[in-house]
Amino acid sequence: MRLLPLLTLFLLVLFFTTNAQEAPSDTLRPIKADTVMPTDSTAEEEGDEESEEEEEEEEEKDDTPAKFRYRIATDGTYTSGNVNRALIQFSSALDFNNSKIIKFSSSPSYIYGQQNKVLAEKELFVDFRTSILHERKFYYLAFTSFEKSNLRKINDRFIGAAGVGLKLVQKSHAYLSVTNVLLYEKTDFVINEKFPDRNLWRNSTRLFGEYTFHNSKLNLLYTLFLQPSITEKNFRWNGNLTLKYQLSKRISFRTLIDNSYESIVVPGRQNNDFRWTFGIAYEGKK
């Protein structure tokens, strides 16, 4: 199956659609209004026209809290020749701010990849998170997730967790938070008779940061998870780094570096997986 025509069609549809008009719960921050360019310093004229322009600018600066925010992104790579490689990745971030007390979030994703016309990746991840007292510096969170992975030969993996979070930095250009939860994990591997399933408890620490370069359209996001088991010898960590360049109010170009490590994997599989992709993201709020 060649994914280049499908990927090209998807990107074109997304491009023309948006011109006719991307986590953990705190990874989807309020969408900033477009920067308003200052008026010419040599201009001295005042009047009704200038007042109307100021009113329009004030309308563009609508910073009222949104109850619903979303980010949809797609990345991919394609090579042909001696090595035929196709990869497409869809990810999203949804944030429903129900009240000042509780907030719901989700970040489902899907990855499909082929290597020389043989299925390599078919990764599905779905989660649901709840943050309590989310507007405070110190807050509480609970989440559950489900995933399937052809890459690591996992039929299904269920996770349930609860813990606390702390916002270390909260500025207009920088954000940093850390969370720590007690996590239960149940994994059903494809090779059950030779490789037993895992039921264990972990302590999970997550560090999330976001930085916007001064007077720039560049935005940097990074996430790091450290997840040692507390019931057996089993360690997992993963991290990602995203660099975004804002093309318009809602569309941005991005490049994503993602790395994951598991100390216990199915025989014949590598412990570490690294992925570097390029794509676009569409985001907004209601």
Secondary structure, 3 states (H helix, E strand, C coil): CCCHHHHHHHHHHHHHHHHHCCCCHHHCCCCCCCCCCCCCCCCCCCCHHHHHHHHHHHHHCCCCCCCEEEEEEEEEEEECCCCCEEEEEEEEEEEECCCCCEEEEECCEEEEEEECCEEEEEEEEEEEEEEECCCCCEEEEEEEEEEEECCCCEEEEEEEEEEEEEEEEECCCEEEEEEEEEEEEEEEECCCCCCCCEEEEEEEEEEEEEEECCCCCEEEEEEEEEEEECCCCCEEEEEEEEEEEECCCCEEEEEEEEEEEECCCCCCCCCEEEEEEEEEEEEEEC
